[in-house]
Amino acid sequence: MHFFEVDGRRYAQFENLRQQPGLTHAFSTRPFDVSVRNGSRVGQCAARRRRMMIDFDRDPEQLCCCEQMHEPRVAIITEARGVQRLKGFDAAVTNVPRVSLMTFSADCPLVLVYDRARSVVGMAHASWRCTVALIVRRLVETVQQKFGCEPAGLHAGVGPSAGPDQYEVKDDVYRAAVELPDRARLFNTRDGRLYFDLWQANRSQLELAGIPRDNIEIAGICTMSRTDLFYSYRREGIGCGHFCLLAGLPLPSDNE
């Protein structure tokens, strides 16, 4: 990943997707907590989200934030309606240049897909529950069905998250993953403990949906190991904060 700063605020981008002309995308990093959850920091977090939007020349009044519930639901945004809280949606897509999308994490992969030809961008919060419910496949199917995107033309990235050597789960997760292709390959037992590879589980969904392997980037950064960069619920517990993924289509001026 590519790390950089804007006035002292550190952000990260996928190396390949940052080469796409005009596409806005970035992960926030700590100590920039941008959570949408209620609590004593709600005003401060909202101000930070607004600051991030301004850092990337996006309109803070056209931000759509997912309020995740670990359900594989995809919000479809086809017009600018001001600030929206997408309650109960763990994924969102848009074809509106003025609209920006944002979703949040503290160990779960945030997945981005982009179609330059059709000018469509989408993202998903791929928690283990959403991953085993095939949310990334649903995201790709949505941009196909709603906007006519061809998977072969999509570019995608799987963001920082709990890594395959750290993300310990119980047998119930393995049982819930029955629909995952090649399920056994995605789980590893070590010292009597079971670990789940979220990175490859989501890469596989992207590939099987038709996205070329060379068009998929894995950030490869474990949030549980790199708490200097990203928040980790597994390491820090409740109240640790959240980082986000921001994405927006090229604005009209970017194409002129």
Residue frames as qw, qx, qy, qz and C-alpha x, y, z in Angstrom:
[[0.000, 0.888, 0.460, 0.000, 0.00, 0.00, 0.00],
 [0.358, 0.462, -0.018, 0.811, 0.94, 3.61, -0.50],
 [0.386, -0.715, -0.447, 0.374, 1.06, 5.77, 2.65],
 [0.286, 0.425, 0.082, 0.855, 1.12, 9.56, 2.55],
 [0.200, -0.519, -0.538, 0.633, 0.14, 12.56, 4.64],
 [0.055, 0.686, 0.350, 0.636, -2.11, 15.57, 4.17],
 [0.208, -0.706, 0.186, -0.652, -1.34, 18.29, 6.72],
 [0.146, -0.407, 0.776, -0.459, -0.08, 15.67, 9.16],
 [0.799, 0.038, 0.380, -0.464, -2.98, 13.27, 8.67],
 [0.120, -0.340, 0.886, 0.291, -1.81, 9.88, 7.39],
 [0.804, 0.303, 0.116, -0.498, -3.75, 7.99, 4.72],
 [0.397, -0.232, 0.845, 0.274, -3.24, 4.78, 2.73],
 [0.673, 0.473, -0.106, -0.559, -4.20, 3.77, -0.80],
 [0.888, 0.122, 0.423, 0.133, -4.05, 0.65, -2.94],
 [0.330, -0.439, 0.485, 0.681, -1.04, 0.92, -5.24],
 [0.255, 0.240, 0.766, 0.539, -2.92, -0.15, -8.38],
 [0.045, 0.787, 0.613, 0.053, -6.14, 1.78, -7.79],
 [0.202, -0.785, -0.044, 0.584, -4.27, 5.00, -7.09],
 [0.269, -0.181, 0.582, 0.746, -3.19, 4.87, -10.74],
 [0.192, 0.606, 0.739, 0.223, -6.82, 5.16, -11.90],
 [0.153, 0.240, 0.089, 0.954, -7.27, 8.75, -13.17],
 [0.334, -0.392, -0.100, -0.851, -9.53, 10.85, -10.98],
 [0.712, -0.392, -0.572, -0.111, -10.66, 8.03, -8.67],
 [0.234, -0.627, 0.449, -0.592, -10.75, 9.05, -5.02],
 [0.879, -0.310, -0.354, -0.072, -10.02, 6.33, -2.52],
 [0.191, 0.544, -0.595, 0.560, -8.21, 6.27, 0.81],
 [0.693, -0.441, -0.556, 0.131, -8.05, 4.53, 4.15],
 [0.248, -0.849, 0.234, -0.404, -7.79, 6.63, 7.25],
 [0.681, 0.090, -0.621, 0.378, -5.25, 5.52, 9.85],
 [0.560, -0.735, -0.331, 0.190, -4.90, 5.97, 13.58],
 [0.021, -0.289, -0.755, 0.588, -5.09, 8.12, 15.59],
 [0.295, 0.045, -0.234, -0.925, -7.80, 9.45, 13.21],
 [0.174, 0.287, 0.916, -0.220, -10.88, 7.72, 14.68],
 [0.269, 0.035, -0.329, -0.904, -13.80, 8.30, 12.27],
 [0.006, 0.254, 0.961, -0.108, -16.38, 5.93, 13.76],
 [0.329, -0.340, -0.345, -0.811, -20.09, 6.53, 13.14],
 [0.495, -0.413, -0.755, 0.115, -21.16, 4.75, 16.30],
 [0.336, -0.843, -0.120, -0.404, -22.80, 6.70, 19.10],
 [0.762, -0.307, -0.311, 0.478, -20.74, 7.67, 22.11],
 [0.321, -0.814, -0.093, 0.474, -18.81, 10.44, 23.75],
 [0.344, -0.370, 0.447, 0.738, -16.65, 10.95, 20.63],
 [0.492, 0.579, 0.639, 0.118, -19.49, 11.19, 18.11],
 [0.191, 0.963, 0.076, -0.177, -18.99, 14.90, 17.39],
 [0.271, -0.705, 0.547, 0.360, -15.24, 14.60, 17.15],
 [0.533, 0.033, 0.790, 0.302, -15.49, 11.62, 14.80],
 [0.439, 0.769, 0.465, 0.010, -17.98, 13.44, 12.57],
 [0.032, 0.943, -0.192, -0.271, -15.59, 16.40, 12.35],
 [0.394, -0.453, 0.712, 0.364, -12.78, 14.04, 11.33],
 [0.558, 0.393, 0.704, 0.199, -14.90, 12.47, 8.59],
 [0.284, 0.933, 0.201, -0.094, -15.64, 15.96, 7.31],
 [0.195, -0.814, 0.437, 0.328, -11.94, 16.85, 7.44],
 [0.540, -0.108, 0.764, 0.337, -11.05, 13.74, 5.46],
 [0.498, 0.684, 0.526, 0.086, -13.58, 14.65, 2.79],
 [0.115, 0.977, -0.071, -0.166, -12.07, 18.11, 2.47],
 [0.439, -0.568, 0.600, 0.353, -8.55, 16.62, 2.31],
 [0.438, 0.082, 0.799, 0.404, -9.63, 14.78, -0.85],
 [0.159, 0.160, -0.275, -0.935, -11.62, 17.65, -2.37],
 [0.197, -0.380, -0.867, -0.254, -14.92, 15.88, -1.83],
 [0.344, -0.474, -0.083, -0.807, -18.16, 17.56, -0.77],
 [0.004, 0.056, -0.854, 0.517, -18.83, 16.71, 2.91],
 [0.528, 0.180, 0.311, -0.770, -22.53, 17.29, 2.28],
 [0.798, 0.294, -0.308, -0.427, -22.70, 14.37, -0.17],
 [0.083, 0.392, -0.899, 0.178, -21.28, 11.60, 2.00],
 [0.860, -0.172, -0.233, -0.420, -23.04, 8.22, 2.31],
 [0.080, -0.488, 0.806, -0.326, -21.85, 6.24, 5.33],
 [0.691, -0.135, -0.686, -0.186, -22.58, 2.57, 5.86],
 [0.470, -0.472, 0.511, -0.544, -23.82, 1.70, 9.35],
 [0.458, 0.222, -0.847, -0.152, -22.83, -1.95, 9.27],
 [0.749, -0.271, 0.304, -0.522, -24.88, -4.73, 10.81],
 [0.253, -0.305, 0.911, 0.115, -22.88, -7.73, 9.47],
 [0.661, 0.448, 0.556, -0.231, -25.59, -8.33, 6.86],
 [0.427, -0.037, 0.603, 0.673, -24.85, -8.82, 3.12],
 [0.291, 0.822, 0.477, -0.107, -27.06, -5.93, 1.97],
 [0.447, 0.045, 0.287, 0.846, -25.92, -3.56, -0.78],
 [0.143, 0.779, 0.307, -0.528, -27.18, 0.04, -0.92],
 [0.496, 0.383, 0.483, 0.612, -27.55, 1.46, -4.43],
 [0.084, -0.714, -0.163, 0.675, -27.03, 5.22, -4.66],
 [0.473, 0.427, 0.558, 0.532, -28.18, 6.72, -7.97],
 [0.076, 0.823, 0.190, 0.530, -28.67, 10.34, -6.99],
 [0.315, 0.163, -0.459, 0.815, -27.13, 12.89, -4.66],
 [0.440, -0.696, -0.470, -0.317, -29.40, 13.42, -1.68],
 [0.247, -0.797, 0.322, -0.448, -27.04, 15.00, 0.82],
 [0.049, -0.407, 0.851, -0.329, -25.54, 13.23, 3.82],
 [0.844, -0.131, -0.291, -0.431, -26.97, 9.73, 4.23],
 [0.330, -0.404, 0.809, -0.271, -26.53, 7.14, 6.95],
 [0.669, 0.138, -0.605, -0.409, -27.03, 3.75, 5.29],
 [0.498, -0.356, 0.638, -0.467, -28.27, 1.89, 8.34],
 [0.841, 0.045, 0.496, -0.212, -28.19, -1.86, 8.02],
 [0.785, 0.613, -0.088, 0.016, -26.06, -1.87, 4.85],
 [0.693, -0.507, 0.358, 0.368, -22.57, -3.36, 4.85],
 [0.482, 0.047, 0.538, 0.690, -21.98, -2.49, 1.18],
 [0.279, 0.802, 0.235, -0.473, -22.80, 0.37, -1.16],
 [0.516, 0.163, 0.516, 0.664, -22.38, 1.27, -4.83],
 [0.196, 0.809, 0.219, -0.509, -22.85, 4.48, -6.78],
 [0.575, 0.376, 0.424, 0.590, -22.59, 5.90, -10.28],
 [0.013, -0.967, -0.219, -0.133, -22.95, 9.51, -9.09],
 [0.589, 0.404, -0.259, 0.650, -19.71, 11.51, -9.24],
 [0.175, -0.670, 0.193, -0.695, -20.74, 13.96, -6.52],
 [0.841, -0.470, -0.006, -0.269, -21.49, 11.18, -4.03],
 [0.206, 0.527, -0.782, 0.262, -18.78, 9.75, -1.78],
 [0.874, -0.278, -0.354, -0.184, -19.04, 6.39, -0.01],
 [0.007, 0.574, -0.680, 0.457, -17.54, 5.44, 3.33],
 [0.887, -0.305, -0.301, -0.172, -17.46, 2.30, 5.42],
 [0.266, -0.759, 0.471, -0.363, -15.65, 1.37, 8.62],
 [0.894, 0.023, -0.441, 0.079, -13.54, -1.32, 10.25],
 [0.318, -0.750, 0.526, -0.243, -11.43, -2.33, 13.22],
 [0.467, -0.310, 0.824, 0.079, -10.19, -5.72, 11.88],
 [0.697, 0.431, 0.569, -0.067, -12.55, -6.60, 9.00],
 [0.385, 0.013, 0.514, 0.766, -11.43, -6.25, 5.36],
 [0.355, 0.711, 0.203, -0.572, -12.95, -3.31, 3.49],
 [0.553, 0.142, 0.676, 0.467, -13.22, -4.25, -0.20],
 [0.224, 0.659, -0.057, -0.716, -13.29, -1.74, -3.06],
 [0.570, 0.304, 0.666, 0.372, -14.40, -2.34, -6.66],
 [0.113, 0.686, -0.066, -0.716, -14.15, 0.16, -9.50],
 [0.606, 0.439, 0.582, 0.317, -15.27, 0.23, -13.12],
 [0.166, -0.425, 0.168, 0.874, -13.67, 3.08, -15.02],
 [0.030, 0.165, 0.710, 0.684, -15.55, 2.40, -18.25],
 [0.261, -0.630, -0.682, -0.264, -19.00, 2.53, -16.63],
 [0.009, -0.455, 0.289, -0.842, -17.95, 5.03, -13.93],
 [0.773, -0.488, -0.250, -0.319, -19.15, 2.94, -10.99],
 [0.207, 0.422, -0.732, 0.494, -17.56, 2.45, -7.59],
 [0.786, -0.445, -0.257, -0.344, -18.57, 0.16, -4.74],
 [0.104, 0.470, -0.745, 0.461, -17.34, -1.04, -1.39],
 [0.806, -0.347, -0.413, -0.244, -18.10, -3.73, 1.16],
 [0.342, -0.598, 0.598, -0.410, -17.39, -4.37, 4.83],
 [0.780, 0.140, -0.587, -0.166, -16.33, -8.01, 4.65],
 [0.485, -0.476, 0.595, -0.428, -16.59, -9.16, 8.27],
 [0.103, -0.137, 0.982, 0.075, -16.47, -12.92, 8.73],
 [0.440, 0.434, 0.691, -0.374, -20.28, -13.01, 8.76],
 [0.481, 0.726, -0.041, -0.490, -20.46, -10.97, 5.57],
 [0.099, 0.527, -0.781, -0.321, -17.65, -12.95, 3.99],
 [0.221, 0.045, 0.974, -0.010, -19.34, -16.31, 4.53],
 [0.433, 0.621, 0.539, -0.369, -22.59, -14.75, 3.27],
 [0.560, 0.278, 0.511, 0.590, -20.72, -13.87, 0.04],
 [0.050, 0.865, 0.237, -0.438, -21.10, -10.10, 0.29],
 [0.143, -0.540, 0.479, 0.677, -18.31, -9.44, -2.21],
 [0.207, 0.202, 0.857, 0.426, -19.97, -11.68, -4.79],
 [0.102, 0.772, 0.616, -0.122, -23.22, -9.79, -4.20],
 [0.093, -0.762, 0.078, 0.636, -21.39, -6.49, -4.65],
 [0.138, -0.254, 0.692, 0.661, -20.06, -7.57, -8.05],
 [0.143, 0.445, 0.858, 0.211, -23.46, -8.97, -9.08],
 [0.038, 0.809, 0.419, -0.411, -25.08, -5.67, -8.12],
 [0.016, -0.656, 0.292, 0.696, -22.80, -3.54, -10.30],
 [0.148, 0.014, 0.855, 0.496, -23.36, -6.01, -13.14],
 [0.071, 0.562, 0.821, 0.072, -27.14, -6.06, -12.88],
 [0.030, -0.841, -0.359, 0.404, -27.74, -2.44, -11.98],
 [0.014, 0.842, -0.216, -0.493, -25.09, -0.67, -14.05],
 [0.839, 0.541, -0.030, -0.049, -24.08, -3.15, -16.74],
 [0.150, -0.780, 0.605, 0.063, -20.50, -3.53, -15.51],
 [0.885, 0.269, -0.379, -0.011, -18.39, -6.31, -16.96],
 [0.786, -0.594, 0.127, 0.115, -16.40, -8.13, -14.25],
 [0.820, 0.169, 0.117, 0.535, -13.41, -8.43, -16.57],
 [0.280, 0.676, 0.030, 0.681, -13.17, -4.65, -16.54],
 [0.531, -0.823, -0.083, -0.183, -13.36, -4.22, -12.78],
 [0.416, 0.425, -0.580, 0.557, -10.44, -3.38, -10.51],
 [0.713, -0.617, -0.250, -0.223, -10.58, -4.34, -6.85],
 [0.243, 0.483, -0.637, 0.549, -8.70, -4.15, -3.59],
 [0.740, -0.494, -0.457, -0.013, -8.97, -6.02, -0.28],
 [0.034, -0.836, 0.251, -0.488, -7.94, -3.72, 2.54],
 [0.148, 0.364, -0.766, 0.508, -6.02, -4.14, 5.80],
 [0.786, -0.380, -0.123, -0.471, -7.61, -6.51, 8.29],
 [0.683, -0.452, 0.560, -0.122, -6.88, -9.25, 10.78],
 [0.361, 0.551, -0.688, -0.306, -4.44, -11.46, 8.88],
 [0.865, 0.030, -0.430, -0.255, -4.56, -15.20, 8.20],
 [0.574, 0.143, -0.682, 0.429, -1.94, -15.98, 10.86],
 [0.002, 0.107, -0.511, 0.853, -3.73, -13.98, 13.55],
 [0.552, -0.127, -0.077, -0.820, -7.47, -14.23, 12.95],
 [0.025, 0.010, -0.978, 0.205, -8.52, -17.04, 15.27],
 [0.605, -0.129, -0.175, -0.766, -12.10, -18.32, 15.02],
 [0.539, -0.112, 0.752, -0.361, -14.25, -21.10, 16.42],
 [0.257, 0.106, 0.921, 0.273, -15.77, -24.10, 14.67],
 [0.336, 0.682, 0.560, -0.329, -19.04, -22.23, 14.20],
 [0.190, 0.742, -0.268, -0.584, -17.33, -19.94, 11.67],
 [0.080, -0.255, 0.882, 0.387, -16.07, -22.95, 9.71],
 [0.269, 0.399, 0.874, -0.065, -19.57, -24.43, 9.69],
 [0.268, 0.780, 0.285, -0.489, -21.08, -21.10, 8.60],
 [0.055, 0.642, -0.491, -0.586, -18.61, -20.93, 5.70],
 [0.664, 0.153, 0.731, 0.041, -20.21, -23.85, 3.87],
 [0.580, 0.766, 0.272, -0.050, -20.89, -21.73, 0.75],
 [0.057, -0.847, 0.421, 0.320, -17.31, -20.50, 0.41],
 [0.838, 0.470, -0.274, -0.031, -15.49, -22.05, -2.55],
 [0.691, 0.290, -0.528, 0.399, -12.69, -24.39, -1.46],
 [0.519, -0.791, -0.014, -0.325, -13.57, -23.79, 2.19],
 [0.898, -0.354, -0.040, 0.260, -10.93, -26.09, 3.67],
 [0.645, 0.335, -0.023, 0.687, -8.12, -24.11, 2.03],
 [0.042, -0.739, -0.014, -0.672, -9.23, -20.93, 3.81],
 [0.673, -0.678, 0.128, -0.267, -8.91, -22.37, 7.31],
 [0.556, 0.432, -0.633, 0.323, -5.70, -23.42, 9.01],
 [0.789, -0.597, -0.121, -0.081, -5.24, -25.28, 12.29],
 [0.459, 0.520, -0.496, 0.523, -2.18, -24.45, 14.35],
 [0.109, 0.166, -0.728, 0.656, -1.48, -25.61, 17.91],
 [0.040, -0.424, -0.879, 0.215, -5.07, -26.74, 18.21],
 [0.151, 0.617, 0.268, -0.724, -6.46, -23.37, 17.15],
 [0.497, 0.539, 0.614, 0.293, -8.40, -22.50, 14.00],
 [0.108, -0.523, 0.107, 0.839, -7.52, -19.49, 11.82],
 [0.516, 0.683, 0.516, -0.017, -9.52, -17.96, 8.96],
 [0.381, -0.120, 0.353, 0.846, -7.94, -16.32, 5.90],
 [0.280, 0.763, 0.403, -0.421, -10.26, -13.41, 5.16],
 [0.050, 0.634, -0.414, -0.651, -7.94, -12.05, 2.48],
 [0.008, -0.132, 0.888, 0.440, -8.06, -15.13, 0.28],
 [0.229, 0.476, 0.824, -0.205, -11.74, -15.78, 1.03],
 [0.273, 0.796, 0.216, -0.495, -12.61, -12.42, -0.48],
 [0.037, 0.525, -0.624, -0.578, -10.07, -12.64, -3.29],
 [0.199, 0.098, 0.955, 0.195, -11.64, -15.95, -4.31],
 [0.300, 0.671, 0.607, -0.303, -15.10, -14.38, -4.45],
 [0.179, 0.774, -0.171, -0.584, -13.79, -11.57, -6.64],
 [0.042, -0.355, 0.815, 0.457, -12.05, -13.99, -8.99],
 [0.224, 0.284, 0.931, 0.046, -15.02, -16.35, -9.25],
 [0.285, 0.751, 0.391, -0.449, -17.22, -13.35, -10.00],
 [0.680, 0.622, 0.280, 0.270, -15.04, -12.78, -13.07],
 [0.029, -0.972, 0.228, 0.055, -12.50, -10.16, -12.00],
 [0.775, 0.438, -0.376, 0.258, -9.03, -11.00, -13.38],
 [0.786, -0.440, -0.224, 0.372, -6.53, -11.95, -10.71],
 [0.516, 0.133, -0.001, 0.846, -4.13, -9.26, -11.89],
 [0.125, -0.599, -0.207, -0.764, -6.85, -6.66, -11.23],
 [0.691, -0.658, -0.261, -0.148, -7.15, -7.60, -7.55],
 [0.291, 0.542, -0.521, 0.591, -4.82, -6.14, -4.94],
 [0.724, -0.537, -0.421, 0.099, -4.47, -7.50, -1.40],
 [0.116, -0.916, 0.233, -0.306, -3.20, -4.89, 1.05],
 [0.809, 0.105, -0.495, 0.300, -1.51, -7.62, 3.09],
 [0.046, 0.431, -0.479, 0.763, -1.39, -5.57, 6.29],
 [0.505, -0.403, -0.758, 0.088, -2.59, -7.29, 9.46],
 [0.250, -0.738, -0.016, -0.627, -4.44, -4.87, 11.72],
 [0.829, -0.549, -0.108, -0.022, -3.82, -7.10, 14.73],
 [0.802, -0.084, -0.018, 0.592, -0.07, -6.87, 14.18],
 [0.329, 0.267, 0.092, 0.901, 0.04, -3.22, 13.06],
 [0.229, -0.802, -0.535, 0.134, -1.93, -1.41, 15.73],
 [0.308, -0.444, 0.054, 0.839, 0.45, 1.49, 15.14],
 [0.008, -0.007, -0.537, -0.843, -1.35, 2.00, 11.82],
 [0.480, -0.287, -0.526, -0.640, -4.90, 0.69, 12.22],
 [0.553, -0.318, 0.434, -0.636, -7.43, 0.02, 14.96],
 [0.453, 0.070, -0.882, -0.109, -7.93, -3.59, 16.03],
 [0.706, -0.422, 0.001, -0.570, -10.96, -4.72, 18.01],
 [0.927, -0.074, -0.359, 0.077, -9.34, -8.10, 18.60],
 [0.585, 0.176, -0.412, 0.676, -6.28, -6.50, 20.19],
 [0.059, 0.226, -0.265, 0.935, -7.83, -3.48, 21.88],
 [0.037, -0.426, -0.842, 0.330, -11.43, -4.34, 22.67],
 [0.055, 0.817, 0.561, 0.125, -14.58, -2.24, 22.79],
 [0.129, -0.961, -0.085, 0.231, -14.08, 1.47, 22.22],
 [0.675, -0.231, 0.332, 0.618, -10.86, 1.10, 20.25],
 [0.175, 0.658, -0.195, -0.706, -12.00, 3.31, 17.39],
 [0.758, 0.417, 0.495, 0.086, -12.49, 2.67, 13.67],
 [0.147, -0.363, 0.474, 0.789, -10.62, 3.46, 10.49],
 [0.614, 0.576, 0.354, -0.407, -12.52, 3.93, 7.24],
 [0.430, 0.101, 0.628, 0.641, -12.40, 3.52, 3.49],
 [0.286, 0.696, 0.148, -0.642, -13.48, 6.56, 1.49],
 [0.403, 0.092, 0.703, 0.579, -14.22, 6.32, -2.24],
 [0.358, 0.724, 0.249, -0.535, -15.66, 8.61, -4.89],
 [0.705, 0.474, 0.421, 0.318, -15.85, 8.69, -8.66],
 [0.384, 0.019, 0.189, 0.904, -13.91, 11.15, -10.79],
 [0.153, 0.707, 0.357, -0.591, -15.61, 14.53, -10.69],
 [0.601, 0.744, 0.288, 0.054, -16.58, 16.14, -14.03],
 [0.071, 0.946, -0.303, -0.092, -13.59, 18.47, -13.88],
 [0.563, -0.453, 0.667, 0.179, -11.30, 15.45, -13.56],
 [0.683, 0.284, 0.637, 0.219, -12.40, 14.23, -16.97],
 [0.370, 0.915, 0.132, -0.095, -12.10, 17.52, -18.79]]
